[in-house]
């Protein structure tokens, strides 16, 4: 258990328990109440044994705690409650037994109240941790998500946060209370017979030995197990999200084999973790049996030597077993903390991630003049993509970005949306550097239609209105009409209430694209960005989507990453990219004369059109 790991766990629990500090204080109070009741049980057992074994009420013990021991614990109880003589020992035993049962039942009730209170705090703290971690992850830059596996992030959000908050039960239920009982019981044992304490000290050392032997492997194997759980979550998610690819390639057996190998590894790690974790129980049981036998032997030696009364002998065994049980619980808690520390470390690692694209302090509410890129250079992990790119997009213009695959068109779109910041150069809107603006207010100026239209597993209405809480049904329908989507939506059995499935799988590619166009324009953003929105569509779907695009970009500032000449030819300006640089800027006729890359793109499209015409 490293200091850093404890600081991490303390920071997380402190941060998320703080809003509930009155409840946490109450929980600690309830836990100590249960501890006090547990401490009362041997205090009640002592007079029961004194009466049952014929000792009766002994002489008054020395004043104060300094003279308290198991030899006079019963007498201390009697004199504390003002009893000097018991006429009927059996009735006294019955009354004390009833009191013993009452204290035991009360302790059980307090323990249950402690559990409910812990559950109340833990579930709320866990939900708050998940909420904050989710919000933190959403605020990270796009580059973070390109490096991460979605399934692993989901696993950390769910499994690791839940495992971290279980630390509250361990701390409040055992770590804070067991040492008090061990100290109280130990004091009574020491005051009774220093010789007998040798066995109790031996028990503590043996339990510490068990804990020391397994704590580091358990921490390591717990982290390994959490990692394989994340890997499994990733594999399941990828297989189901890519089910069309899996089935179309007949790859079910391949996926099953991959999963089988992963499950075998998961089984191996789980068994290894379980073997170490649960080897603790028989190890501690063996320690307890050995120590109990030692206590029994030493107590019998003291009894036979006349240094212990019979009642004290039985009470010593009772308290000895109690202190051994508390030592075992404390050791178990220490071992359990290794799993909690492994989970909290993984959670803290995500919280420690910082966005590479940081928010500015200013907000922006509209678009008045122009977007501009000035000497923009960009690379992905030292792989150059754009080199000193400069051009402007004036308000009201339609600007097309064209170029061969890999020329940097989609990267330019990401820079315009400020998913990334350029390595050098600036991107401005109305003369304001994007790095000075809040990202959310800036991006709300855009309506975006990506190359792959991803829809949520929700209704068509909810997908069109996504992120725009106050959009009316009339605005949703108007956007769908403009996007050529209203007709096919109306033909569906549930209309706009139709649930589209994961990623919109229940709709065709053209239908998804038209819903995505409606989503982009429903809030009437001043700027549209369309990233090859007609790629990978059949001819009829492409025609409908292209009609929708032509309709929505008319009279609106639009940036179109296009590979179809029908869109490009109507653009106010065309930016030709080649190997990450701007080769030429102009209209169609100008570029046919000035840009070799543009000429080549046009020749390829005309050749494709002629080939299709022959069929």
N, C-alpha and C positions, 0 to 999 in steps of 0.2 A: 504494500500500500504506500505509494509514493506521496511525498508532500504536495507535489503538483497535482496529482490526482485528487487528493483530499481538498485542495484549494478549489479545483474545478467543480467538484461536487458541492462544496460549501457555497460557492458563488451561484450555482444554478438553483440550489434549494433556497438560499437566502433571497435571491431575486424573485422567485415565484411563490415563496411562502409569505413574503413581506405583506402583500395585500390582505392576508388572512391572519395577521399576527395575533388578534384577540383570540381567534379559534386555536391557533398554535399554542398560545399561552394556556388556554383552557385544556388543550390536549396534554401538555406537559403536567399541568396540575392533576388531571385525571390519572395520568400514568403514575405519578408519585403517590396518589391516593391508593391505587392498586398495589403499589409497592409497600405502603404502610400496612394495608390489610394483609398482605402476604407475610410481613414481619410479625403481625399479631398472632398468626397461627401457632408458631412454637411457644409464644407467650401463654396462649390458652392451653396448649398441650401440656405444659409443665405442671400446672395445678391438677390437671386431670390425672397425670401419672402419680403425682404425690398422693392424691386421695385413693387412687385405685391400688397402689402398692403399700398403703398403710402408713405413709410418712405423716399425713395430716398437715396441719398448718404449722410450719416451722417458726423458729424465732425470727424476729425482725432482722432483715439484712442490713449491712452497713449503708449509711445514707449516701446518696449520689450514685452515679453510674460506675464510679471507680471500683466498687466492690461487687458489681453485678456479674453473675456467672450462671451456667446451667445448674449448678448446685443449689442456688437460692432463687432461681427464676420464678418457681412456684410461690415461694414465700413473698417475693417482691410483689407478685400479682395480688395475692390475698391482702397484703398490707396496703397496697395502692387503692383497693376498692373498700377498705375498711373492715375486712373480715378477720376476726381473731380466732374463731373456732367454728368447725362445721359439725353439727350434731349428727347428721346422717351422711356419711361419705358417699353412699350410692346415689342419693338424691343430688348431692353436690356434683358428682360426676355427670349425672344426666343433665343437670342445668348447664354445666360447662360444655358438655357435648352439643347441646342445642345452640349455645352461644357460638361454639366452634363452627357448626353448620351454617349459622346465620352469617358469620363473617365470611365463610367460604362462598356462600351464595351471593353475598354482597360484592365480594371480589369478582365473581363471575360476571355479575351485572356491570360492574365498573369496567372490566376488561372488554365486554361487548360494547359499552358506550365509547370506550377508547377506540375500538375498531371502527365503529360507525363514524366517529369524528375524524379519524385518520382517513377513512375512505372519502369523506366529504371534502377534506382539504386536498387529498392527493388527486382526486379526479379533476378538481378545478385548477389546481396548479399544473397538472399534466396538460389539460386543455389549453391553458394560457401559454405553456411552453410550446405546444404544437402550433398555436396561432402565431406566436411571435417568430418561431422558426420559419413557418410558412411565409410570413410577411417578409422576413429577412431574405429568404431565398428568392422571392419574387423581385426583390430590389437588387439582386446581383446582376451583373452584366451578362449579355448573351454568350460571351465566350465561356463563362462558367458552365452553362448548360450543354455546350457542345463537347465539353470534356467529361461530363458526368453521365452515368447511367440512370435513367429515370427510375427503374425499379429499386436501385440502391437508395435514392433520395426518399422514395416512398417508405422503404423499410426503416430508414433513420427517423423519419417523421413519426412513424407509428410505433415500431418496436422499441427503439432506443429511448424515446422520450418517456414511454410508459415504464421501461425498466429503471430509468433514472429516478422517477418520483416514488418508486417503491422504497427508496432509501429512507423516506419519512417513517414508515412503519418500523424499519429496523432500528433507526436512531431513537425514536420515541418509545418503542416497545421494549427494547433490550439495552441498547448502548447507554442510555441515560439512567436506567433503573437497576439493571443487574449489578453494577458495581456497588450500589448502596446496600442491596441485600447481602452481597458477598462480604462487604465490610462489617455489617451488623452480625451476620452469622459467624464470621471469622473472629470477631471480638469476643463473642460468647464462648467460642471454642478455646481461644487462647486463655481466657480468664478461667476456664474450667480445668484444662490440662494442657500445658505446653507440649507434652510428649505426643498427645493425640493430634496436635496441629501439624505434626510432621507429615501425617497422611494427607491433610488438606492442602498443605504447601506442595506436596508431591503431586496431588491432583492438578493444581494450578500449573505446575511446570510441565506435566505430561500433556495437558490440554494445549498449552502454549506450543509445545513441540509439534503436536498434530497440526495446529494452525500454521505454524511457520513452514512446515513441510509442504503444505498444499496451497498456500495463498498465491505464490507467484505463478505456478502452473494454472491455477484456476483463473487468475486474471488474464493470462495469455490465451487459454483455451476459450474463455468467455468471449474475448474480442474476436477470436477466430470463428466462433460459432455465429456471432452477429454478422460477420462478413459473409459467411456462406448463406445465411438467411437472406441477406441483401442480394446475393448472386442468384438465389432461387427466385426471388421476387422479380428480378430483372428478366430471367429466362422465361418465366410464365407470361410476363407482360409482353415481351417481344414476340413470343409465339402466337399469342391471341391477337395482338395488334397486326401482325403480319400473316394472319390466317389465310388470306387470299393467295399470297405468295407460297405459303406452305402447301396448300392444297393444289394449286396450279402446277407446281413442280413435283407433286407426289412425294413430298419430303416429310410425310408424317413419321415414317420409320426413322429417318435421320434425326428429326427433332426428338423423338422418343429416346434414341440412343444418347443424344447429347444430354437430355434430362436425366437419363439413367446414370450416366457417369457423374453428373453433378449430385444426384441423390446419394450415390455411393460415397462420394466425398463428404456430403453432409452427414451421412450416417456415421462415417468414421470419426468426424470431428465431434458429433453429438455424443457418441459412445465414449470418446476420450474425455470430453468435458464431464459427462455424467459419471464416469468411473472415478475421476478425481473428486468431484463434488460429493458424490454419495458414498465414497469410501470413507468420508469423514464420519458418517453415522456409526458404522461398525467399529471404527477406530476409537471414537469417543466412548462407545458402549464398552469396549474392552478396557479402556482406561478406567471407566466408572466401576466396572466389576472388580478390577484390581484394587482400586482405592477403597471401595466399600469393604472388601475383605480385609484390607490393611487396617481400616478404622475399627472394624469389628474385632480384629485380633488385639489391637492396642487397647481398645475399650475394655475387652474381656480381661486383659492383663491388669489394667487399673482396677477393675471391679474385684477381681480375685485377690488383689493386694490390699483391698479395703480402702482404696483412695477414691472410689466412686460409689455412690449409692445406686441401688438398682434402678430407681426412677431416673437418675441422672444418666445411667448407662443407656436406657432406651431413648431418652431425650437427645443424648449425644448422637446416637445413630440417626434419629429423625433429622436433626439439624445438619449432620454431616451429609446426608443424602440431599438435603435442600441446597447446601452450598455447592455440592458437586453438580446438581442440576443447573444452577445459575452459571457456573463456570462453563458448562457445556453450551448453554444458550448464548453466552457471550462469545464463545469460540465460533459457534455457528453464525452469529451475526457478523463477526469479523470476516469469515469466509464469504458470506453472502455479499458483503461490501465489495468484494473483488469484481463480481458481475456488475454491480451498480456502477463502480468506478469505470469499468470498461465501456459501459453504455454512455455514461456522462461525458467521457472523453470524446467519444464519437459525436455526440451532440455539440460539445464545445468547439470541435473542429469546424463544424458547419457555421456556427455563430462567428467564428474567427475569420471566415472568408469575407473579403471586402470587395465591393464592386470596383472594377477598373474604370467604368464610366460613372462619374460622380455627379450628383445633382448640383445645379447652380442655385443661386439664391433668388433669381428673378422669375416671374411668371410672364406668360404671353397669352393674350386673349384673341388675337386676330392676325391676319396676314394682309399686308397692305402693298408691298412693293415687289420684292424678289428674294429668292433663295440663291446663294452664290457659293461656289467652291473655288478656293484660291490656293493653288500649288499644293493640292492634297496628295500626300503619299501615305500608303498603308501596306501593312504586311500581316500575315498570320504566322506568329511564332517564327519570325525571320524569313518567311517565305514571301517575297515581294508580290503584291497584287496590283497596286496602283502606284503610278509614278508621276508626280507633279501635274495632277489633273486640275484643270480650271475651266469652269463654264458657269453660266447663270440661267436661272429659270424665272422669267418675269411673270408677274401676276397676270392670269388670264391666258397664258401660253400653254400649248401642248408641246411638250418636249419628249422626243423619242430617244432612247438609248439603244444602240444596235452594235453588234460586233460578234465575232465568233465565240464559241463556247470557251469559257475561262478567261475572257478578256477583262472581266471586272464589273460587269453590269449589275449583278445582284449585290456585289460588295458596295457599289455606289448607292444602291437603294438602302442598304443597311446603314451607311454613313448618313444619308439624308434623314433617316429615322432616328439617328443617334443610338443605334444598337452598339456601335463602336465609336471611338474617337480616332481621328487620323494620327499617324505617328508624327507627321509634320504638316503644316498648312492649316487652313481654317475652313469651317463650314458656317455660313451666316444666314440669318433670316432677317430681312429688313435692317441689315447692317449690324445685327447683334450676334455675337459668337454663341453658337449653341451651347458651349460649355458654361455659359453664364445663366442658362435657363433651367427651370425645373422640367424634368423629362416628361412628367405626366401632362402638364399643361401644353407643352410643345407638341407631343404626339397626338393630342386631341385635335390638332389642326389637320390631321391626315385621315383619309379613308384609304385602307390598304386592301388590295386584292392580291394575295400571294399566288405563286405558281401552283402550289398544291393547296386547294381549298380545304382546310381542316375545320370541321364543324364539331360542336359539343354534342354529347349524348343528351339532347333536350329537344323541345319542340322547334319547329321552323320559326315560329313567332319569337321564341326566346333566343334563337340563334341570330336572327336579324337584329334584334334589339340588344344583343350582348354588349355589356359595358355601358349601356345608355338607359338608365333606370326610368327616365321620365318620357320615353318615346311612346307616342300614342299608337293605337291600333291603326288609325287612319294613316299615320306616317309610315308604319310598317307596310301596309298594303300599297301605298304610293311608291315606296322604294322597290317593292317586289314587281310592280307593273313596269317601272323604268328598267329594271334588270331582266325583263322577259321571263320572270319567274311566277307571276300571279296565275297564269293559265294552268301550268302543271300543278301548282299547289292546290288550286281549286278543284282539280280532278281527283285529288287524294281523298280517301274516305274521311279523314279527320281534318283535312284542310291545313290551316296554319297551326293546328294543335298536333300535327303528326310528329312523332318522335323519330329522329333521323338515325339513331344508333351511334355507336362509337365512331368518331371521326366522320360521321355522315354516311356510313356504309350502306344505309338503306336507300340512298339516292344514287342516281347515275353521276358520272363525272361532270357532265354538262349541267345537271341540276344543282349539284354542289357548288359549281362555279357561279351560277346565277344567284344562288342564295348568298354566296360570299360577296358578290357585287352589291346586292341589296343591303347587306350588313355594312358595307363600306360607305354607302351614300345615305343611309337612313337619317343620320344626324346632320346631313348637309355640310360636310367639312369643306373648307376652302381649297384644300389640296388633295388630289387623288394620286395614288401611286399603284400602278398595275404591273406586276412582275410576270410577264409572259403568261397572261391569264388564259390564253387559248391553246397552250401547248398540251399535247397528249389527249386531244379530244377528237372524236369522229367528225366528219364533215358537217352533219346537220347540227350537232351540238356546238361546233365551232361557229357556224353561221349565226345561231341564236345568241351565243355569248358575244360574238363580234358586234352584232347589232346592239346589244346592251352596252357594250363598251363605247361604241360610237355615240350612243345616245347620252351616256353619263358624262363623257369628257367634253362635250360641246359646251363652250362658254365657261369652262371651269379649268383652273390651273391643274395640269395633269402631267405626271411623269410616267411614261409608258416604256417598259422594257419589252420590246416587240421583236418578233421574228417574221411577222406577216406584213407584206408591203402595203396592204390596204390601210393599216393603221399608220404606218410610217409615212406614207405619201401625203397624208392629210395633216401631219405635224407641222407646227410653226417652225420648229428647228429640230434637226436630227444631229445627235452627238455620236460620232463613230469612234468606237474604242478598239484598239488593237494592242495586244500584249501590255495591258495596263496603262496605256497612254491614249490621249485624245489625238486621233489622227486627223479628224476634220469635223467642222461644224457647219451646217447649212441646210438648205431644203433639198428635196429629192433631185431636182434637175442639176443643182449646183454640185452635189456630191457625185452624181454619175460622171461628171467631168473631172472632179478633183480627188476622189478617194478610191484608190485601188481596192481596199477592203470592202467598201460599200458596193462597188461594181461587182466584185466576186459574190457577195451575198445575193445581190439581185439576180445574177446569172444562175446561181444555184436554185433560186426560187422559181424563176421562169422555166428552167429545165424540169424541175419537179412538177410544175403545173402542166407543162406539155405532156410529160409522161403520164400523169393522171388522166389527162384529156384523151389519150389513146385508149384508155380502158373504160 
